[in-house]
Amino acid sequence: MKQYLTFFAFLSLLSAVACSETPKPTVPVADPAPIVGNDQDKHGCKPSAGYQWSALRNDAVQIPIGNVCL
């Protein structure tokens, strides 16, 4: 009988230790990086892509690099 009592005590101790919740280390979550090209002005043009609003064309136009006249 003493062996059964010792065995059940050991099993209950083992199950208590095995089932106890251990605190998990928390990893700090960084702020997500802003999406590149996710900007628009009030007309819907994307300045990061080089577009500006043209009052002459009533549309977003990309300003060319160089000596080109509009």
Backbone as a printed PyTorch tensor [residue, N CA C, xyz], in Angstrom:
tensor([[[  0.8170,  -1.1930,   0.0000],
         [  0.0000,   0.0000,   0.0000],
         [  0.8620,   1.2590,   0.0000]],

        [[  1.9830,   1.1830,   0.7360],
         [  2.8740,   2.3320,   0.8110],
         [  3.4810,   2.6220,  -0.5640]],

        [[  3.7180,   1.5740,  -1.3540],
         [  4.2780,   1.7660,  -2.6910],
         [  3.2720,   2.4820,  -3.6040]],

        [[  1.9960,   2.1140,  -3.4990],
         [  0.9730,   2.7750,  -4.3140],
         [  0.8420,   4.2430,  -3.9360]],

        [[  0.8780,   4.5200,  -2.6490],
         [  0.7680,   5.8980,  -2.1840],
         [  1.9550,   6.7250,  -2.6780]],

        [[  3.1460,   6.1520,  -2.6120],
         [  4.3410,   6.8400,  -3.1050],
         [  4.2510,   7.0400,  -4.6180]],

        [[  3.7740,   6.0210,  -5.3250],
         [  3.6450,   6.1150,  -6.7830],
         [  2.6400,   7.1920,  -7.1810]],

        [[  1.4700,   7.2300,  -6.5540],
         [  0.4630,   8.2500,  -6.8720],
         [  0.9150,   9.6510,  -6.4750]],

        [[  1.6600,   9.7520,  -5.3810],
         [  2.2110,  11.0530,  -4.9820],
         [  3.2160,  11.5310,  -6.0190]],

        [[  4.0470,  10.6100,  -6.4970],
         [  5.0200,  10.9610,  -7.5260],
         [  4.3290,  11.3750,  -8.8210]],

        [[  3.2840,  10.6380,  -9.2210],
         [  2.5470,  10.9810, -10.4360],
         [  1.8520,  12.3350, -10.3140]],

        [[  1.2590,  12.6130,  -9.1850],
         [  0.5780,  13.8990,  -9.0150],
         [  1.5830,  15.0410,  -9.0070]],

        [[  2.7450,  14.8290,  -8.4010],
         [  3.7860,  15.8640,  -8.4160],
         [  4.3020,  16.0770,  -9.8370]],

        [[  4.5110,  14.9840, -10.5480],
         [  4.9960,  15.0770, -11.9280],
         [  3.9850,  15.7820, -12.8230]],

        [[  2.7100,  15.4670, -12.6790],
         [  1.6960,  16.1160, -13.5120],
         [  1.5320,  17.5800, -13.1380]],

        [[  1.6970,  17.9240, -11.8830],
         [  1.5960,  19.3280, -11.4730],
         [  2.7430,  20.1400, -12.0470]],

        [[  3.9250,  19.5590, -12.0700],
         [  5.0870,  20.2670, -12.6210],
         [  4.9890,  20.3520, -14.1370]],

        [[  4.5460,  19.2790, -14.7800],
         [  4.4760,  19.2410, -16.2380],
         [  3.3780,  20.1490, -16.7750]],

        [[  2.2960,  20.3020, -16.0310],
         [  1.1660,  21.0890, -16.5180],
         [  1.2000,  22.5340, -16.0720]],

        [[  2.1640,  22.8930, -15.2620],
         [  2.2110,  24.2890, -14.8090],
         [  2.6190,  25.1760, -15.9740]],

        [[  2.0140,  26.3250, -16.0330],
         [  2.3100,  27.2610, -17.1140],
         [  3.5580,  28.0530, -16.7700]],

        [[  4.4690,  28.0400, -17.6880],
         [  5.6720,  28.8420, -17.4970],
         [  5.4750,  30.1440, -18.2540]],

        [[  5.8830,  31.2600, -17.6830],
         [  5.7080,  32.5270, -18.3970],
         [  6.5780,  32.5560, -19.6500]],

        [[  5.9630,  32.9280, -20.7370],
         [  6.6770,  33.0010, -22.0060],
         [  7.3000,  34.3860, -22.1360]],

        [[  8.5160,  34.4410, -22.6370],
         [  9.1450,  35.7590, -22.7880],
         [  8.3960,  36.5800, -23.8280]],

        [[  8.1840,  37.8150, -23.5090],
         [  7.4740,  38.6930, -24.4350],
         [  8.4830,  39.4230, -25.3100]],

        [[  8.1890,  39.4450, -26.5680],
         [  9.0380,  40.1330, -27.5310],
         [  8.3630,  41.4530, -27.8560]],

        [[  9.0670,  42.5630, -27.6830],
         [  8.4310,  43.8440, -28.0070],
         [  8.1280,  43.9310, -29.4990]],

        [[  6.9340,  44.3840, -29.8090],
         [  6.5010,  44.5090, -31.1940],
         [  6.8310,  45.9170, -31.6740]],

        [[  7.5830,  45.9890, -32.7330],
         [  7.9580,  47.2850, -33.2980],
         [  6.8070,  47.8280, -34.1410]],

        [[  6.7730,  49.1330, -34.2810],
         [  5.7720,  49.7440, -35.1400],
         [  6.0360,  49.3280, -36.5830]],

        [[  4.9840,  49.0260, -37.3210],
         [  5.2140,  48.6210, -38.7070],
         [  5.7890,  49.7760, -39.5240]],

        [[  6.6670,  49.4340, -40.4250],
         [  7.2990,  50.4410, -41.2720],
         [  6.2670,  51.0150, -42.2370]],

        [[  6.3600,  52.3010, -42.5260],
         [  5.4170,  52.8780, -43.4890],
         [  5.6280,  52.2790, -44.8740]],

        [[  4.5600,  52.1380, -45.6010],
         [  4.6200,  51.5730, -46.9460],
         [  5.1420,  52.6400, -47.9060]],

        [[  6.1560,  52.2710, -48.6570],
         [  6.7530,  53.2060, -49.6100],
         [  5.7950,  53.3940, -50.7750]],

        [[  5.5520,  54.6440, -51.1740],
         [  4.6560,  54.9380, -52.2840],
         [  3.1990,  55.0000, -51.8790]],

        [[  2.9490,  55.0520, -50.5810],
         [  1.5710,  55.0740, -50.0970],
         [  1.1430,  56.5030, -49.7640]],

        [[  1.6270,  57.4550, -50.5230],
         [  1.2630,  58.8450, -50.2690],
         [  0.4710,  59.3890, -51.4560]],

        [[ -0.4510,  60.2700, -51.1630],
         [ -1.2350,  60.9380, -52.2030],
         [ -1.5190,  62.3490, -51.7450]],

        [[ -1.5600,  63.2660, -52.7100],
         [ -1.9560,  64.6320, -52.3640],
         [ -3.4770,  64.7520, -52.4950]],

        [[ -3.9820,  65.9640, -52.3930],
         [ -5.4390,  66.1480, -52.3990],
         [ -6.0840,  65.8110, -53.7410]],

        [[ -5.2890,  65.7250, -54.8140],
         [ -5.8300,  65.3960, -56.1380],
         [ -5.6620,  63.9110, -56.4720]],

        [[ -4.9510,  63.1740, -55.6300],
         [ -4.7200,  61.7570, -55.8890],
         [ -3.3950,  61.4840, -56.5690]],

        [[ -2.5400,  62.5060, -56.7070],
         [ -1.2180,  62.3140, -57.3170],
         [ -0.2650,  61.7250, -56.2850]],

        [[  0.7020,  60.9620, -56.7620],
         [  1.7020,  60.3500, -55.8820],
         [  3.0260,  61.0970, -56.0200]],

        [[  3.3210,  61.9860, -55.0610],
         [  4.5740,  62.7380, -55.1340],
         [  5.8150,  61.8530, -55.0350]],

        [[  5.7310,  60.7260, -54.3390],
         [  6.9070,  59.8630, -54.2170],
         [  7.2740,  59.2230, -55.5520]],

        [[  6.3310,  59.1480, -56.4790],
         [  6.6060,  58.6170, -57.8140],
         [  6.9290,  59.7330, -58.8040]],

        [[  6.9320,  60.9830, -58.3270],
         [  7.2890,  62.1100, -59.1810],
         [  6.1070,  62.7580, -59.8820]],

        [[  4.8960,  62.4830, -59.4500],
         [  3.7150,  63.0660, -60.0880],
         [  3.2750,  64.3260, -59.3650]],

        [[  2.8300,  65.3040, -60.1550],
         [  2.2740,  66.5560, -59.6410],
         [  0.9760,  66.8360, -60.3780]],

        [[  0.1390,  67.6390, -59.7530],
         [ -1.1320,  68.0110, -60.3750],
         [ -0.8910,  69.0890, -61.4130]],

        [[ -1.4420,  68.8880, -62.6010],
         [ -1.3430,  69.8800, -63.6690],
         [ -2.7100,  70.5180, -63.8460]],

        [[ -2.7630,  71.8460, -63.6420],
         [ -4.0130,  72.5770, -63.8410],
         [ -4.3300,  72.6790, -65.3330]],

        [[ -3.3120,  72.6180, -66.2020],
         [ -3.5450,  72.6840, -67.6490],
         [ -4.2100,  71.4080, -68.1630]],

        [[ -3.7570,  70.2760, -67.6700],
         [ -4.2890,  69.0020, -68.1510],
         [ -5.3790,  68.4190, -67.2460]],

        [[ -5.5660,  68.9960, -66.0820],
         [ -6.5100,  68.4600, -65.0980],
         [ -6.2190,  66.9860, -64.8010]],

        [[ -4.9630,  66.6960, -64.6170],
         [ -4.5430,  65.3200, -64.3690],
         [ -3.1840,  65.3360, -63.6660]],

        [[ -2.8080,  64.1900, -63.1280],
         [ -1.4870,  64.0630, -62.5360],
         [ -0.4730,  63.8180, -63.6420]],

        [[  0.5930,  64.5960, -63.6610],
         [  1.6190,  64.4320, -64.6780],
         [  2.9570,  64.2270, -63.9820]],

        [[  3.8220,  63.4980, -64.6540],
         [  5.1600,  63.2800, -64.1260],
         [  6.0930,  64.2830, -64.8000]],

        [[  6.7480,  65.0660, -64.0020],
         [  7.6300,  66.0970, -64.5390],
         [  8.8900,  65.3950, -65.0830]],

        [[  9.1700,  65.5780, -66.3490],
         [ 10.3550,  64.9300, -66.9390],
         [ 11.6490,  65.5640, -66.4320]],

        [[ 12.6760,  64.7790, -66.4210],
         [ 13.9920,  65.2750, -66.0300],
         [ 14.7070,  65.7140, -67.3150]],

        [[ 15.1900,  66.9310, -67.3120],
         [ 15.8840,  67.4440, -68.4900],
         [ 15.2280,  68.7230, -68.9920]],

        [[ 15.5990,  69.1370, -70.1660],
         [ 15.1060,  70.3770, -70.7550],
         [ 13.9260,  70.0990, -71.6860]],

        [[ 12.8360,  69.6670, -71.1460],
         [ 11.6410,  69.4250, -71.9390],
         [ 10.5750,  70.4280, -71.5320]],

        [[ 10.0280,  71.1230, -72.4990],
         [  8.9850,  72.1100, -72.2250],
         [  7.6330,  71.4760, -72.3440]],

        [[  6.7350,  71.8920, -71.4840],
         [  5.3590,  71.4000, -71.5560],
         [  4.5160,  72.3140, -72.4040]]])
